[in-house]
Amino acid sequence: MQRRERTRHLIELGGLVQKAGLVELADDDRATLYGAMLDLAARARDDGNALALWKRRGKRAFDAEAEGQDSKEQTAHD
């Protein structure tokens, strides 16, 4: 991965942490965020269904967000 692509990817991942509300929840404490992510990784390794569950939840959230954006755009054009 080239440097620019990697930087964009890392920024997008940080955006997901923010979007999920974790930054505010952890009071922007990086040790807390890192610990939470380590716990998630351990859970995913121990529970074979965790990744599939998280993927479904994330997809539903992205879809709901996209529908909300479509509604806002449509209302703005009306």
C-alpha positions as CSV (number, residue, x, y, z in Angstrom):
1,M,0.0,0.0,0.0
2,Q,1.4,3.4,-0.9
3,R,1.9,6.1,1.7
4,R,-1.0,8.3,0.5
5,E,-3.4,5.3,0.3
6,R,-2.3,4.1,3.8
7,T,-2.8,7.6,5.2
8,R,-6.3,7.8,3.8
9,H,-7.1,4.3,5.1
10,L,-5.9,5.3,8.6
11,I,-8.0,8.5,8.6
12,E,-11.1,6.5,7.5
13,L,-10.5,4.0,10.4
14,G,-10.2,6.9,12.8
15,G,-13.4,8.3,11.5
16,L,-15.2,5.0,12.2
17,V,-13.9,5.2,15.8
18,Q,-15.3,8.7,16.1
19,K,-18.6,7.8,14.3
20,A,-19.2,4.9,16.7
21,G,-19.0,7.3,19.6
22,L,-16.0,5.7,21.1
23,V,-13.9,8.8,21.3
24,E,-16.5,10.7,23.4
25,L,-17.3,7.6,25.4
26,A,-13.6,7.1,26.3
27,D,-13.2,10.8,26.9
28,D,-10.6,10.8,24.1
29,D,-8.3,8.6,26.1
30,R,-6.1,6.6,23.8
31,A,-5.1,4.0,26.3
32,T,-8.9,3.3,26.9
33,L,-9.6,3.1,23.2
34,Y,-6.6,0.8,22.6
35,G,-7.6,-1.4,25.5
36,A,-11.2,-1.6,24.1
37,M,-9.9,-2.6,20.7
38,L,-7.6,-5.2,22.2
39,D,-10.6,-6.6,24.0
40,L,-12.6,-6.7,20.8
41,A,-9.8,-8.5,19.0
42,A,-9.6,-11.1,21.7
43,R,-13.4,-11.6,21.7
44,A,-13.3,-12.1,17.9
45,R,-10.6,-14.7,18.2
46,D,-12.6,-16.6,20.9
47,D,-16.1,-16.2,19.3
48,G,-16.3,-17.4,15.7
49,N,-19.7,-15.5,15.3
50,A,-18.5,-12.1,16.5
51,L,-17.1,-10.9,13.2
52,A,-20.2,-11.9,11.3
53,L,-22.4,-10.2,13.9
54,W,-20.4,-7.0,13.9
55,K,-20.4,-6.9,10.1
56,R,-24.2,-7.2,10.0
57,R,-24.6,-4.4,12.6
58,G,-22.1,-2.2,10.7
59,K,-23.8,-2.8,7.4
60,R,-27.2,-1.9,8.9
61,A,-25.8,1.3,10.4
62,F,-24.1,2.3,7.1
63,D,-27.4,1.6,5.2
64,A,-29.4,3.6,7.7
65,E,-27.0,6.5,7.4
66,A,-27.2,6.4,3.6
67,E,-31.0,6.4,3.7
68,G,-30.9,9.3,6.1
69,Q,-28.6,11.2,3.7
70,D,-30.8,10.4,0.7
71,S,-33.8,11.7,2.7
72,K,-32.0,14.9,3.6
73,E,-30.8,15.5,0.0
74,Q,-34.3,14.8,-1.4
75,T,-35.9,17.3,1.1
76,A,-33.3,19.9,0.2
77,H,-34.3,19.6,-3.5
78,D,-38.0,19.8,-2.8
